[in-house]
Amino acid sequence: REDAPVSAKLDKVAALADCILYEDDHLLLLNKPSGTAVHGGSGLSFGVIEGLRALRPEARFLELVHRLDRDTSGVLLVAKKRSAHCKAVQAPLLKNILQSGERIVRVNSEGKPSETRFKVEERFEHATLVKASPITGRTHQIRVHTLHAGHPIAFDDRYGDREFDRQLAGTGLKRLFLHAAALRFEHPGTGETMRIEAPMDQELRHCLQVLRKQAKGQ
């Protein structure tokens, strides 16, 4: 990874401290902000893992157990011990790499099996709030599956619908409406089943408030 002076990123590092949802000797869970990459690279010198290493310099092992897209917010699990990290299973997805280096995932009969279960939570005039439960963990899985179903996610700059985005202009939304609301896993030390929830940020909550008012005709 690219090493840059921590002093130049102290504000970002400090902000990460306020995002910690749970921490013990084995693991750390963070409510990752939208717009922050999980790790540096591809021209980015700062990511969550670099920030946490600066925040916890005494921790000899800090590694991502899974990943969230840069614009996705929500629960991110980080292992603080190698033994905890080895309990996670990660499955890479074959994807198309464009000349620009951008990754594009498409539904294809030759691709790896992937499954997402959806549940409608609320219906609005021009949008629907849906809870997505990914059974597999492929790159961009939820974003591609919603597109395939004919309902792309709001403000998705890669798989979205610009006309749909314009319909939501009055909500103040400017980010991908994709949030990892909860994560359930078996604690690597105690074996206990844990469920950690992460609240939505103000921008997503405000968007929903506006949509609810519009649905009521107010």
C-alpha positions, 0 to 999 in steps of 0.5 A, a space after each residue: 500500500 502507499 504510505 503517506 504521512 498520517 498527519 495529512 489525514 488526521 481528520 479522516 483517522 479521527 472520524 473513523 474512531 467515531 464510526 466504531 460500532 464494536 471492538 474486542 481483542 479478536 475483531 472490530 466492526 465499523 460503520 463505514 462512511 459512504 465515499 471512503 474506500 476499504 483500502 488504499 490503491 487505484 490512486 487512493 492513498 487512504 482507506 479504512 484499513 490504513 486509517 485503522 492501522 494509524 488509529 491502532 498502531 499497537 495492533 500487529 494484525 488488522 485485516 479486512 474480513 470482507 469488503 464494501 464498495 467505496 460508495 456503500 456505507 455500513 457494517 464492515 468487519 475487521 479481524 484483529 487476529 490472524 486466527 479470526 481472519 482465517 475463519 472468513 471465507 472469501 469468493 472472488 468473481 470473474 469480472 470484465 476489466 475495461 481498458 480504463 481499469 474499471 470493473 464491470 460485472 454482468 449477469 452471464 450463464 458462464 459466471 459464478 453462481 450468486 444469490 440475493 434475497 430481497 424483501 420490500 420494506 416500503 413503497 413510495 411514488 417513484 421508488 421502493 425501499 428494499 432489504 437485500 440479503 446476499 447469500 453469496 458474496 460476489 463483487 457488486 452483487 446487489 447492484 447487478 442483481 437489482 439492475 437485472 431485476 429492472 430496479 437499479 439502485 438510486 445514484 449508482 454511477 455504474 449500474 444506475 438509471 439517470 432518469 430515476 436519479 432525476 426523479 429523486 432530485 428533490 430528496 437531496 440524495 447525492 450518494 449511492 443508496 446502498 447501506 450494509 444495515 446489519 451483519 450476523 456472524 459467529 464470534 471467532 473467540 466465543 462461538 457466540 452468534 453476534 448481530 451488529 447493526 449500523 444506522 443509516 447516515 443523515 443523507 439516507 434518512 432525509 431521503 426516506 423522510 422526503 419520500 414518505 411525505 411525497 407518498 402521503 401527498 403532503 
